[in-house]
Amino acid sequence: MHATIPRPPGLPLLGNVDAIDQDVPFQSLHLLAQKYGEIYELEMFGTKRVVINSQALMSEVSDEKRFSKKIAENSTQLRNAAGDGLFTARLPEEKNWYIAHNLLMPLFKPDKICDLADDMMDIVSQLVLKWQRLGPDAIIDTAADISRVTLDIVCLCAMSYRLNSFYRESVHPFAVAMADFLLESTKRGARAPAVQNLMVAENKKYEALMKTLFATTDDILAQRRALSTDKQDILGTLMYGKDKETGQGLPEKTIQYNLLTFLIAGHETTSGMLVFALYYLLTHPEAMRKLQEEIDTTLGGRLFTTKDLNTMPYLIAVMRETLRLAPTAPARTVAPFEDTVIGGKYFIAKGESIIVNTYDCQRDRKVWGEDAEEFKPERMLDGKYDAMPRQAWQAFGYGERACIGGAFAWQEAQIALVTIFQQFDLAMADPKYQLAVKQTLSIKPANFFIRATPRKDKPRLFAVPSINKGYPTA
Ligand code: HEM
């Protein structure tokens, strides 16, 4: 006998549509997890999905012999801009994924990412100079400025293309279009097709957003062609690389899909991580003090270089703990190859969607203890991270379809956090700020404003010297 998977009461025909707040779906999943525990199911327009909320189940569905990534309803909408790009490709049928994956994997190895450090520092220094010149009285829109950093970094590092977001008064129109596109895609994923067809004005707006997105990739491609360079960055590799096994390259449309994939997957997630890290540190002054002390002791007043990557244990613990409590990609979807049973008692039919609610799985009290909801970088120190149960920390996903950009984000976050805390003492603009979370595809703190006071005796950033001292091998 299989156990019944609990399901919240629903509406006739529509099912549990009203159980999910389409503006912040992860929060609805979280509330339901608190009510129903390790597993529950939702039914929307006749389609069932199971949501899992414990480390044990997350670990079980990470078995790639039994389960694989499924392009869920909101990701289906993302395909309008990201098509058979890496993030949204359907396997095994969409063969361009294998070509792009094989071509790009070598570029995402840590030693290759190390070569991008100067470009990352170039953009981070633009943020530093802006905050220095604004001075301690300025109220900074943290998410807006950090998104400028991460979007410009992914453009410069992956495509040698400068968006110059720090030279504009308002957020770059491409970034606005992308955020609106992601938000609307999530909402479309939850609507019945018949209802969607009737929403003529929304559909027109959505088409216009996609036009803006593709106009940017057209421009990036045209600029690169005009340069007639053989630069082997991500863009050059997508445009001219040939798969070693098949000798095949990628069609133009798939190149565009992948560019948009990198712009989408490569900026909001990292920006959310950095803003959450700043939020957690500012609300935990002792953790912030320890981090600043570690940075000052390690660097002794010089700039961070690639030799310093992964050498500051407290910094790494802060980053891991931030992504445990706030995995900025808060859920992923898998499906079993065959009818199966999970947790020893829950029946799941072949192909049925299982939403891995990473946000709740990483707060499992059985793994992290009664203080699982608290921000405590210490729980990641002194070998404790390595000693935790299998698959308890999955902020970058798992297996073949795990994040290709993990090392990229890890390096970028270290450069940004170290440089910010070396250069500034930060404070919340509103000391009574209560965390509110905004969700597009990923999550980040909303309306989180800070002040940045330049520190004395910091190294000065007039121009950007090379920080690349080679990838540390020890
Ligand atoms: C803190 C930052 C980041 C987080 C938390 C994150 C998280 C994730 C997760 C959870 C997945 C798997 C999604 C799934 O299974 O459906 C994923 C996939 C992916 N990520 Fe990231 N990511 C981050 C940064 C980046 C960066 C910087 C890039 C690129 C420069 C990137 C590019 C991608 C791509 C292309 C995929 C799809 C991989 C495939 O299926 O082949 N991500 N990411």
Residues whose N, C-alpha, C, O or C-beta is under 5 A from the ligand:
A	BS01	HEM	L86 F87 F262 A265 G266 T269 T270 M273 T328 A329 R332 T333 Q394 A395 F396 G397 E400 R401 A402 C403 I404 G405 F408 A409
